[in-house]
Amino acid sequence: MKESEFFEILSIKTLNNGCKINKDFEFEIFYQIKNVLEEDFQIKFIYVVSPLNEKSDQELESIKLPANKIGKFRVQLKFPPPDFSSISLEEIIGVTIILMIISHQKKEQLRIGYYVSNAFNKDFPNDTRFQRKNNLKYITRKIIINQPRITRFFD
């Protein structure tokens, strides 16, 4: 995945895939800095609640990756899930997206999107009255890590 003459993502792993929806996200990113830059790269993780309403998206994490040293680096990130208190059960269950946006000097360089499947687990009670409640302990999150959607931005 060639990103630029300065930066390349070598691999991305999820460290806790197939977990309960209210558990922290955990990613490991292996990347390469090919040329020294004065300004760091920024990575943001955005949880897309609804593709029809961008205002409901939630920024989960934003970090800076130093770009002042040539080499290959590995970073592990752990950050909380979205705030589900304002999200309806209909928007939680099903497929959504988590975006990883990489920027440099406030210009978006790369966007990697992963589908996220949220489903009731096998312990979910079949009582129809119970299904109306937003009970997160019965929902499992699975990131479809092997099917990323990648968009590169060029100057």
CYANA upper distance limits for C-alpha pairs under 8 A (distance plus 0.5 A):
  1 MET  CA      8 GLU  CA      7.30
  1 MET  CA      9 ILE  CA      6.95
  1 MET  CA     10 LEU  CA      7.43
  2 LYS  CA      7 PHE  CA      8.47
  2 LYS  CA      8 GLU  CA      6.14
  2 LYS  CA      9 ILE  CA      7.91
  3 GLU  CA      7 PHE  CA      6.53
  3 GLU  CA      8 GLU  CA      5.57
  3 GLU  CA      9 ILE  CA      7.61
  3 GLU  CA    109 GLN  CA      7.99
  3 GLU  CA    110 LEU  CA      7.48
  3 GLU  CA    152 ARG  CA      7.43
  4 SER  CA      8 GLU  CA      7.03
  5 GLU  CA     34 LYS  CA      7.04
  5 GLU  CA     35 ASN  CA      7.82
  6 PHE  CA     33 ILE  CA      6.30
  6 PHE  CA     34 LYS  CA      5.21
  6 PHE  CA     35 ASN  CA      5.48
  6 PHE  CA     36 VAL  CA      7.99
  6 PHE  CA     37 LEU  CA      8.40
  7 PHE  CA     31 TYR  CA      7.84
  7 PHE  CA     32 GLN  CA      6.21
  7 PHE  CA     33 ILE  CA      5.30
  7 PHE  CA     34 LYS  CA      6.28
  7 PHE  CA     35 ASN  CA      8.15
  8 GLU  CA     31 TYR  CA      6.14
  8 GLU  CA     32 GLN  CA      5.67
  8 GLU  CA     33 ILE  CA      7.25
  8 GLU  CA     34 LYS  CA      8.22
  9 ILE  CA     29 ILE  CA      7.93
  9 ILE  CA     30 PHE  CA      6.80
  9 ILE  CA     31 TYR  CA      4.90
  9 ILE  CA     32 GLN  CA      6.96
 10 LEU  CA     29 ILE  CA      8.22
 10 LEU  CA     30 PHE  CA      5.86
 10 LEU  CA     31 TYR  CA      5.51
 10 LEU  CA     32 GLN  CA      7.45
 11 SER  CA     29 ILE  CA      6.46
 11 SER  CA     30 PHE  CA      5.64
 11 SER  CA     31 TYR  CA      7.45
 12 ILE  CA     27 PHE  CA      7.43
 12 ILE  CA     28 GLU  CA      6.20
 12 ILE  CA     29 ILE  CA      5.13
 12 ILE  CA     30 PHE  CA      6.86
 13 LYS  CA     27 PHE  CA      6.10
 13 LYS  CA     28 GLU  CA      5.61
 13 LYS  CA     29 ILE  CA      7.10
 13 LYS  CA    145 ILE  CA      7.85
 14 THR  CA     25 PHE  CA      8.36
 14 THR  CA     26 GLU  CA      6.30
 14 THR  CA     27 PHE  CA      5.07
 14 THR  CA     28 GLU  CA      6.88
 14 THR  CA    143 ILE  CA      8.33
 14 THR  CA    145 ILE  CA      7.80
 15 LEU  CA     26 GLU  CA      5.78
 15 LEU  CA     27 PHE  CA      6.22
 15 LEU  CA     28 GLU  CA      7.50
 16 ASN  CA     25 PHE  CA      7.65
 16 ASN  CA     26 GLU  CA      6.55
 17 ASN  CA    141 ARG  CA      7.74
 17 ASN  CA    142 LYS  CA      6.06
 17 ASN  CA    143 ILE  CA      6.74
 18 GLY  CA    140 THR  CA      6.85
 18 GLY  CA    141 ARG  CA      5.97
 18 GLY  CA    142 LYS  CA      4.99
 18 GLY  CA    143 ILE  CA      7.81
 19 CYS  CA     23 LYS  CA      7.32
 19 CYS  CA    140 THR  CA      6.02
 19 CYS  CA    141 ARG  CA      6.05
 19 CYS  CA    142 LYS  CA      7.38
 20 LYS  CA    136 LEU  CA      8.16
 20 LYS  CA    137 LYS  CA      7.03
 20 LYS  CA    138 TYR  CA      7.92
 20 LYS  CA    139 ILE  CA      6.37
 20 LYS  CA    140 THR  CA      4.85
 20 LYS  CA    141 ARG  CA      6.24
 21 ILE  CA     81 PRO  CA      7.94
 21 ILE  CA    118 ASN  CA      7.73
 21 ILE  CA    136 LEU  CA      7.01
 21 ILE  CA    137 LYS  CA      7.91
 21 ILE  CA    139 ILE  CA      6.22
 21 ILE  CA    140 THR  CA      5.64
 21 ILE  CA    141 ARG  CA      5.35
 22 ASN  CA     80 PRO  CA      8.45
 22 ASN  CA     81 PRO  CA      6.54
 22 ASN  CA    136 LEU  CA      7.04
 22 ASN  CA    137 LYS  CA      7.85
 23 LYS  CA     80 PRO  CA      7.50
 23 LYS  CA     81 PRO  CA      7.01
 24 ASP  CA     78 LYS  CA      6.80
 24 ASP  CA     79 PHE  CA      5.85
 24 ASP  CA     80 PRO  CA      4.89
 24 ASP  CA     81 PRO  CA      5.90
 25 PHE  CA     77 LEU  CA      8.35
 25 PHE  CA     78 LYS  CA      6.09
 25 PHE  CA     79 PHE  CA      5.91
 25 PHE  CA     80 PRO  CA      6.61
 25 PHE  CA     81 PRO  CA      6.74
 26 GLU  CA     76 GLN  CA      7.70
 26 GLU  CA     77 LEU  CA      6.08
 26 GLU  CA     78 LYS  CA      4.98
 26 GLU  CA     79 PHE  CA      7.25
 27 PHE  CA     76 GLN  CA      6.22
 27 PHE  CA     77 LEU  CA      5.70
 27 PHE  CA     78 LYS  CA      7.11
 28 GLU  CA     74 ARG  CA      7.43
 28 GLU  CA     75 VAL  CA      6.21
 28 GLU  CA     76 GLN  CA      4.87
 28 GLU  CA     77 LEU  CA      6.79
 29 ILE  CA     74 ARG  CA      6.12
 29 ILE  CA     75 VAL  CA      5.87
 29 ILE  CA     76 GLN  CA      6.93
 30 PHE  CA     72 LYS  CA      7.70
 30 PHE  CA     73 PHE  CA      6.23
 30 PHE  CA     74 ARG  CA      4.88
 30 PHE  CA     75 VAL  CA      7.09
 31 TYR  CA     72 LYS  CA      6.18
 31 TYR  CA     73 PHE  CA      5.91
 31 TYR  CA     74 ARG  CA      6.86
 32 GLN  CA     70 ILE  CA      7.97
 32 GLN  CA     71 GLY  CA      6.13
 32 GLN  CA     72 LYS  CA      4.74
 32 GLN  CA     73 PHE  CA      6.59
 33 ILE  CA     67 ALA  CA      6.82
 33 ILE  CA     69 LYS  CA      7.43
 33 ILE  CA     70 ILE  CA      5.51
 33 ILE  CA     71 GLY  CA      5.90
 33 ILE  CA     72 LYS  CA      6.91
 33 ILE  CA     73 PHE  CA      8.46
 34 LYS  CA     70 ILE  CA      6.00
 34 LYS  CA     71 GLY  CA      7.17
 35 ASN  CA     67 ALA  CA      8.39
 35 ASN  CA     69 LYS  CA      8.13
 35 ASN  CA     70 ILE  CA      6.32
 36 VAL  CA     67 ALA  CA      6.32
 36 VAL  CA     68 ASN  CA      5.40
 36 VAL  CA     69 LYS  CA      6.07
 36 VAL  CA     70 ILE  CA      6.42
 37 LEU  CA     67 ALA  CA      5.80
 37 LEU  CA     68 ASN  CA      5.95
 38 GLU  CA     67 ALA  CA      7.38
 38 GLU  CA     68 ASN  CA      6.66
 39 GLU  CA     66 PRO  CA      8.12
 39 GLU  CA     67 ALA  CA      7.09
 39 GLU  CA     68 ASN  CA      8.17
 39 GLU  CA    104 HIS  CA      7.80
 39 GLU  CA    105 GLN  CA      7.29
 40 ASP  CA     64 LYS  CA      6.50
 40 ASP  CA     65 LEU  CA      6.05
 40 ASP  CA     66 PRO  CA      5.20
 40 ASP  CA     67 ALA  CA      5.44
 40 ASP  CA     68 ASN  CA      7.92
 40 ASP  CA    104 HIS  CA      7.26
 40 ASP  CA    105 GLN  CA      8.39
 41 PHE  CA     64 LYS  CA      6.08
 41 PHE  CA     65 LEU  CA      5.57
 41 PHE  CA     66 PRO  CA      7.00
 41 PHE  CA     67 ALA  CA      7.08
 41 PHE  CA    102 ILE  CA      7.27
 41 PHE  CA    103 SER  CA      6.23
 41 PHE  CA    104 HIS  CA      5.35
 41 PHE  CA    105 GLN  CA      8.07
 42 GLN  CA     62 SER  CA      7.45
 42 GLN  CA     63 ILE  CA      6.20
 42 GLN  CA     64 LYS  CA      4.90
 42 GLN  CA     65 LEU  CA      6.57
 42 GLN  CA    101 ILE  CA      8.43
 42 GLN  CA    102 ILE  CA      6.12
 42 GLN  CA    103 SER  CA      5.63
 42 GLN  CA    104 HIS  CA      6.80
 43 ILE  CA     61 GLU  CA      8.46
 43 ILE  CA     62 SER  CA      6.09
 43 ILE  CA     63 ILE  CA      5.91
 43 ILE  CA     64 LYS  CA      6.78
 43 ILE  CA     65 LEU  CA      7.93
 43 ILE  CA    100 MET  CA      7.12
 43 ILE  CA    101 ILE  CA      6.02
 43 ILE  CA    102 ILE  CA      5.09
 43 ILE  CA    103 SER  CA      7.02
 44 LYS  CA     59 GLU  CA      7.62
 44 LYS  CA     60 LEU  CA      8.02
 44 LYS  CA     61 GLU  CA      6.07
 44 LYS  CA     62 SER  CA      4.80
 44 LYS  CA     63 ILE  CA      7.11
 44 LYS  CA     99 LEU  CA      8.30
 44 LYS  CA    100 MET  CA      6.14
 44 LYS  CA    101 ILE  CA      5.62
 44 LYS  CA    102 ILE  CA      7.14
 45 PHE  CA     59 GLU  CA      6.42
 45 PHE  CA     60 LEU  CA      5.97
 45 PHE  CA     61 GLU  CA      5.73
 45 PHE  CA     62 SER  CA      7.02
 45 PHE  CA     98 ILE  CA      7.29
 45 PHE  CA     99 LEU  CA      5.99
 45 PHE  CA    100 MET  CA      5.16
 45 PHE  CA    101 ILE  CA      6.95
 46 ILE  CA     57 ASP  CA      7.13
 46 ILE  CA     58 GLN  CA      6.09
 46 ILE  CA     59 GLU  CA      4.94
 46 ILE  CA     60 LEU  CA      6.24
 46 ILE  CA     61 GLU  CA      7.98
 46 ILE  CA     98 ILE  CA      6.13
 46 ILE  CA     99 LEU  CA      5.49
 46 ILE  CA    100 MET  CA      7.08
 46 ILE  CA    101 ILE  CA      8.36
 47 TYR  CA     57 ASP  CA      6.16
 47 TYR  CA     58 GLN  CA      5.67
 47 TYR  CA     59 GLU  CA      6.84
 47 TYR  CA     60 LEU  CA      7.28
 47 TYR  CA     82 PRO  CA      7.35
 47 TYR  CA     97 ILE  CA      6.72
 47 TYR  CA     98 ILE  CA      5.10
 47 TYR  CA     99 LEU  CA      6.95
 48 VAL  CA     54 GLU  CA      7.92
 48 VAL  CA     56 SER  CA      7.84
 48 VAL  CA     57 ASP  CA      5.18
 48 VAL  CA     58 GLN  CA      7.21
 48 VAL  CA     96 THR  CA      6.75
 48 VAL  CA     97 ILE  CA      5.78
 48 VAL  CA     98 ILE  CA      6.52
 48 VAL  CA     99 LEU  CA      8.04
 49 VAL  CA     53 ASN  CA      8.33
 49 VAL  CA     56 SER  CA      6.47
 49 VAL  CA     57 ASP  CA      5.88
 49 VAL  CA     58 GLN  CA      7.98
 49 VAL  CA     87 ILE  CA      8.11
 49 VAL  CA     91 GLU  CA      7.15
 49 VAL  CA     92 ILE  CA      7.98
 49 VAL  CA     96 THR  CA      7.09
 49 VAL  CA     97 ILE  CA      8.17
 50 SER  CA     54 GLU  CA      7.43
 50 SER  CA     56 SER  CA      7.34
 50 SER  CA     57 ASP  CA      7.72
 50 SER  CA     91 GLU  CA      7.36
 50 SER  CA     96 THR  CA      7.75
 53 ASN  CA     57 ASP  CA      8.05
 58 GLN  CA     82 PRO  CA      6.93
 60 LEU  CA     79 PHE  CA      7.29
 60 LEU  CA     80 PRO  CA      7.22
 60 LEU  CA     81 PRO  CA      7.31
 60 LEU  CA     82 PRO  CA      6.96
 61 GLU  CA     79 PHE  CA      6.93
 83 ASP  CA     87 ILE  CA      8.33
 84 PHE  CA     88 SER  CA      8.38
 84 PHE  CA     92 ILE  CA      8.43
 87 ILE  CA     91 GLU  CA      6.83
 87 ILE  CA     92 ILE  CA      7.23
 88 SER  CA     92 ILE  CA      6.90
 88 SER  CA    134 ASN  CA      8.02
 89 LEU  CA     93 ILE  CA      6.62
 89 LEU  CA    132 ARG  CA      8.25
 89 LEU  CA    133 LYS  CA      8.18
 89 LEU  CA    134 ASN  CA      6.18
 90 GLU  CA     94 GLY  CA      8.32
 92 ILE  CA    118 ASN  CA      7.17
 93 ILE  CA    117 SER  CA      8.21
 93 ILE  CA    118 ASN  CA      5.58
 93 ILE  CA    119 ALA  CA      6.06
 93 ILE  CA    120 PHE  CA      8.13
 93 ILE  CA    139 ILE  CA      8.43
 94 GLY  CA    117 SER  CA      6.19
 94 GLY  CA    118 ASN  CA      5.67
 94 GLY  CA    119 ALA  CA      6.73
 95 VAL  CA    115 TYR  CA      7.02
 95 VAL  CA    116 VAL  CA      5.96
 95 VAL  CA    117 SER  CA      5.00
 95 VAL  CA    118 ASN  CA      6.69
 96 THR  CA    115 TYR  CA      6.26
 96 THR  CA    116 VAL  CA      5.62
 96 THR  CA    117 SER  CA      7.05
 96 THR  CA    118 ASN  CA      8.42
 97 ILE  CA    113 GLY  CA      6.86
 97 ILE  CA    114 TYR  CA      6.03
 97 ILE  CA    115 TYR  CA      5.09
 97 ILE  CA    116 VAL  CA      5.84
 98 ILE  CA    113 GLY  CA      6.26
 98 ILE  CA    114 TYR  CA      5.93
 98 ILE  CA    115 TYR  CA      7.11
 98 ILE  CA    116 VAL  CA      7.27
 99 LEU  CA    111 ARG  CA      7.24
 99 LEU  CA    112 ILE  CA      6.20
 99 LEU  CA    113 GLY  CA      4.91
 99 LEU  CA    114 TYR  CA      6.95
100 MET  CA    111 ARG  CA      6.24
100 MET  CA    112 ILE  CA      5.60
100 MET  CA    113 GLY  CA      6.78
101 ILE  CA    108 GLU  CA      7.49
101 ILE  CA    109 GLN  CA      8.25
101 ILE  CA    110 LEU  CA      6.43
101 ILE  CA    111 ARG  CA      5.05
101 ILE  CA    112 ILE  CA      6.98
102 ILE  CA    108 GLU  CA      6.51
102 ILE  CA    109 GLN  CA      6.18
102 ILE  CA    110 LEU  CA      5.61
102 ILE  CA    111 ARG  CA      6.79
103 SER  CA    107 LYS  CA      5.73
103 SER  CA    108 GLU  CA      4.71
103 SER  CA    109 GLN  CA      5.62
103 SER  CA    110 LEU  CA      7.42
104 HIS  CA    108 GLU  CA      7.06
104 HIS  CA    109 GLN  CA      7.22
108 GLU  CA    153 PHE  CA      7.01
109 GLN  CA    152 ARG  CA      6.44
109 GLN  CA    153 PHE  CA      5.40
109 GLN  CA    154 PHE  CA      7.39
110 LEU  CA    150 ILE  CA      7.78
110 LEU  CA    151 THR  CA      6.30
110 LEU  CA    152 ARG  CA      5.11
110 LEU  CA    153 PHE  CA      6.51
111 ARG  CA    149 ARG  CA      8.47
111 ARG  CA    150 ILE  CA      6.27
111 ARG  CA    151 THR  CA      5.59
111 ARG  CA    152 ARG  CA      6.96
112 ILE  CA    148 PRO  CA      6.77
112 ILE  CA    149 ARG  CA      6.09
112 ILE  CA    150 ILE  CA      5.10
112 ILE  CA    151 THR  CA      6.98
113 GLY  CA    148 PRO  CA      6.04
113 GLY  CA    149 ARG  CA      5.40
113 GLY  CA    150 ILE  CA      6.94
114 TYR  CA    143 ILE  CA      7.07
114 TYR  CA    144 ILE  CA      6.61
114 TYR  CA    145 ILE  CA      6.73
114 TYR  CA    147 GLN  CA      7.34
114 TYR  CA    148 PRO  CA      5.51
114 TYR  CA    149 ARG  CA      6.95
115 TYR  CA    143 ILE  CA      6.47
115 TYR  CA    144 ILE  CA      5.91
115 TYR  CA    145 ILE  CA      8.17
115 TYR  CA    147 GLN  CA      8.22
115 TYR  CA    148 PRO  CA      8.00
116 VAL  CA    141 ARG  CA      7.22
116 VAL  CA    142 LYS  CA      6.17
116 VAL  CA    143 ILE  CA      4.94
116 VAL  CA    144 ILE  CA      6.58
117 SER  CA    141 ARG  CA      6.27
117 SER  CA    142 LYS  CA      5.66
117 SER  CA    143 ILE  CA      6.81
117 SER  CA    144 ILE  CA      7.96
118 ASN  CA    139 ILE  CA      6.91
118 ASN  CA    140 THR  CA      6.10
118 ASN  CA    141 ARG  CA      5.14
118 ASN  CA    142 LYS  CA      7.01
119 ALA  CA    139 ILE  CA      5.86
119 ALA  CA    140 THR  CA      5.96
119 ALA  CA    141 ARG  CA      7.32
120 PHE  CA    124 PHE  CA      6.66
120 PHE  CA    138 TYR  CA      6.02
120 PHE  CA    139 ILE  CA      4.89
120 PHE  CA    140 THR  CA      6.64
121 ASN  CA    138 TYR  CA      6.05
121 ASN  CA    139 ILE  CA      6.13
121 ASN  CA    140 THR  CA      6.41
122 LYS  CA    138 TYR  CA      8.49
123 ASP  CA    138 TYR  CA      7.03
124 PHE  CA    138 TYR  CA      5.93
125 PRO  CA    130 PHE  CA      7.59
125 PRO  CA    131 GLN  CA      8.34
126 ASN  CA    130 PHE  CA      8.08
126 ASN  CA    131 GLN  CA      8.02
127 ASP  CA    131 GLN  CA      7.21
128 THR  CA    132 ARG  CA      7.64
129 ARG  CA    133 LYS  CA      8.25
135 ASN  CA    139 ILE  CA      8.10
144 ILE  CA    148 PRO  CA      8.10
